[in-house]
Amino acid sequence: MAPWEIWSYDFDVEGAHPVVIFGNAARVSNAGLEQVNVLFCTTLRREEPRAPKPHEVILDAADGLDWATRCRCDALHFVPKTKLRAKRGLVSWERRRAISEKILRFFPFAF
């Protein structure tokens, strides 16, 4: 398991969805730390074409996914590593930059 990998996670309310692991490698790989931050994603249906909202980045085959997928960059979810299942892909360098830019825009970081 590593940052920027895409895995499946079963949320209590939303059900199974792809998630992007978001965090530093030390936290993600440390067996003593049981949780990791993820970004919630939703697979787009064919009948649902639309431009991404300001807080979304679209992932697709370039990221190892079978379908276009919205990645929400306005909220982090802290989930147990043991409940992540089925690695699905790896976010491309271009999309990593786009996700990082959106996170900087939607979280109140002070510089």
MOGIWO-V108655 format. One record per residue. N is the residue number from 1. RES is the residue in one small letter. NEAR is the number of other ideal C-beta (glycine too) atoms within 12 Angstrom. D_FIRST is the distance of its C-alpha to the first C-alpha in Angstrom with 2 decimals. Layout:
BEGIN
N;RES;NEAR;D_FIRST / N;RES;NEAR;D_FIRST
END
This chain:
BEGIN
1;m;30;0.00 / 2;a;22;3.81 / 3;p;25;7.19 / 4;w;34;9.16 / 5;e;33;7.10 / 6;i;42;9.40 / 7;w;37;9.07 / 8;s;27;12.18 / 9;y;35;13.40 / 10;d;19;16.91 / 11;f;20;18.81 / 12;d;12;21.99 / 13;v;9;24.39 / 14;e;17;22.90 / 15;g;13;21.33 / 16;a;21;18.39 / 17;h;30;17.03 / 18;p;40;14.30 / 19;v;43;12.41 / 20;v;51;10.90 / 21;i;39;8.42 / 22;f;36;11.05 / 23;g;28;11.20 / 24;n;15;11.37 / 25;a;16;8.97 / 26;a;13;11.01 / 27;r;22;10.49 / 28;v;26;6.77 / 29;s;17;6.67 / 30;n;15;10.06 / 31;a;12;10.63 / 32;g;9;13.90 / 33;l;19;12.79 / 34;e;15;12.39 / 35;q;21;12.01 / 36;v;35;10.35 / 37;n;27;12.31 / 38;v;38;12.11 / 39;l;43;14.80 / 40;f;33;16.74 / 41;c;41;17.61 / 42;t;28;20.52 / 43;t;26;21.40 / 44;l;23;24.83 / 45;r;12;27.57 / 46;r;9;29.95 / 47;e;6;32.80 / 48;e;15;31.02 / 49;p;12;31.15 / 50;r;12;31.39 / 51;a;12;30.49 / 52;p;26;27.50 / 53;k;16;28.55 / 54;p;15;28.44 / 55;h;22;25.21 / 56;e;30;23.34 / 57;v;37;21.68 / 58;i;32;21.82 / 59;l;39;18.92 / 60;d;26;19.94 / 61;a;17;19.83 / 62;a;20;19.10 / 63;d;31;15.63 / 64;g;23;15.28 / 65;l;31;16.88 / 66;d;16;20.09 / 67;w;23;21.84 / 68;a;27;22.41 / 69;t;35;20.35 / 70;r;34;21.26 / 71;c;43;18.67 / 72;r;31;20.37 / 73;c;34;20.22 / 74;d;23;22.72 / 75;a;21;20.74 / 76;l;23;17.53 / 77;h;27;16.47 / 78;f;21;15.15 / 79;v;30;13.52 / 80;p;20;12.49 / 81;k;27;8.87 / 82;t;15;10.74 / 83;k;22;12.19 / 84;l;31;9.38 / 85;r;19;10.25 / 86;a;19;10.69 / 87;k;21;8.41 / 88;r;29;11.38 / 89;g;28;11.13 / 90;l;23;10.59 / 91;v;37;13.12 / 92;s;23;15.94 / 93;w;13;17.38 / 94;e;17;20.41 / 95;r;34;18.71 / 96;r;27;16.55 / 97;r;16;19.99 / 98;a;27;21.52 / 99;i;37;19.00 / 100;s;24;19.41 / 101;e;18;23.16 / 102;k;28;23.37 / 103;i;27;21.53 / 104;l;17;24.01 / 105;r;17;26.80 / 106;f;21;26.04 / 107;f;17;25.22 / 108;p;9;28.22 / 109;f;10;27.13 / 110;a;5;30.25 / 111;f;4;30.76
END
